[in-house]
Structures are given as C-alpha cells and as structure tokens.
Amino acid sequence: MAFGLFCLAYGIPNFVCILWYISMNKIECSIMRLREFEPPEGYYLAFSGGKDSVVILRLAQMAGVKFDAHYNNTSVDPPELVHFIREQHPGVIEEPYKKSMWDLIPEKRMPPTRLVRYCCEALKEKGGTQRIVVTGIRAAESAKRSKRKMVEVCYKDTSKRYLHCIHDWTHNDIWDFIRSENIPYCNLYNEGFERLGCIGCPMAGKKRIKEFARWPTYKTAYIRAFQKMVDVRKKRGMNCQWNTGEQVFRWWMEDFESEHQIMMFD
C-alpha cells in the first residue's frame, strides 16, 4: 500500500503526510497527491471558474489522472464568470440549478446569512456522491479552512470524500502558477475582484457593495425575492419585522453581528 493511502486508511495525522512530501515543491507535491489517491473511476473535480479552480484543473491534467470536471451554476454567479467557463472550458460539465436563489429565499422564508447558508447546500454542494471530490480549498483563505484536512470525509454525505490538493498553497503560489503556465483566467480579477463567488454572498461582507454596483440587476432580483419572502411570512402568520423587500435588503447589507442574526430568526 502506498504511503499516502496508508495514512488515509489508518488515520495517521496529516503532518506525517506533510513530512513525506516536504522534499518536493508545491506543484510536484500536489501532482503526487492527485496520483496517490486516484480512484479507478476517476475524480469528480469541483470547478467554479475561479483562480483556484483553473489551477486544480491544470494540475489534474499535468498529473495525467482520470477526472470529470463539474460546474454548479448557482443562478447568482457573475455573468462574466459563466461566459468565461463556457468559452474557455467547454469540457467542464455545467450542472444546472433545480431551484434558483430567487426560488430559495421565499421557500426558506429568510435571507441567506453568515449563519444560515442554505444556498451553499442547495446550489453548490450536491455533486460528487460516492466519489472523491477534488477541490481548490486552501488553508490561507480563512481560519476555518486552515483547520481542514488535506483528505477528509464529507460530514453530510459519508460516501463522498474530499481531496484538497492545493491546501497548502498561498495566494502568491496560485498566481505564480497561473502566470508560469499561461492559464486563462476570468477578467474580473483584473478589475479588482478578489473573489468570484455568488453575487451578494453574506460571507463577502462589505465587498457586496462593489458587487451590487457592478451588477445592479442582481440587487433588484434580491429585493424582489425578499418581497416574496415577506409576503409568505405574513401569509403564514409568522413574525415579520419588515414590510418591503427593500427593508430586508437594507438590513441584510448592514452585515449584522451573528448574535443579531440568531435573534431575528430564532
């Protein structure tokens, strides 16, 4: 049994695997990881079109492993990003949404918040059942992601495992690799956007102001969905502190502290 698989099978701590790879550079290390854990059916490669996604796609190609790449259209991705994926990566399988964000908000009867991110589960995390999913998650992205293991089992679907093959890469590592390999990337990065996730994601905080200035039609769509949400809450006799979708949007954009969000929907 290869050493990496031995670590996975017997629960050997992640740092042991890190020591095993320490003599290699990060590119070689990531390629080795992909080869080490390659399943017979190939990987399910989670592709969002962002900078980390184009890197893991190129690494999988360099590693020569079998994989199929999937993009989950969320209905709230930047239009330029969707166009980039379709133009530059026609081989990526686009998974259409069954319900859009505009359907989910009135159905859930609350806006998506930093505490209750029902949108991620519904729009982004459904694929890869009974597969090993390659992701572009990196420790440098957040304190929470720094605690993730390179290989882990999905806690919501234990038939799914994750391989975060660039978990130890920095922001500079990503851009150095993109430039050295001349990898096409979405032009929104050149406009100053640091992340290309869902427009209006609560996790983006104040950066949402720039997003809605860039894509005002999405602000209108959120307000319309919030109005439907208010109507549903009132029709069902639920507590509702708002009368209009515009009021919900203003509250939502103020980025309330988590304790306040709990109080609003407890």
Secondary structure, DSSP 4 states (H G I P E B T S, - for coil): --HHHHHHHHT--HHHHHHHHTTS-HHHHHHHHHHHT--TT-EEEE--SSHHHHHHHHHHHHHT--EEEEEE--S-S-HHHHHHHHHH-TTSEEE--SS-HHHHHHHHTS---SS--HHHHHHTS---TTSEEEE---GGG-HHHHTS-SEEE-SS-TT-EEEETTTT--HHHHHHHHHHHT----GGGGGT-S--S-TT-GGGTTHHHHHHHH-HHHHHHHHHHHHHHHHHHHHTT---S-SSHHHHHHHHHT---HHHHHHHH-
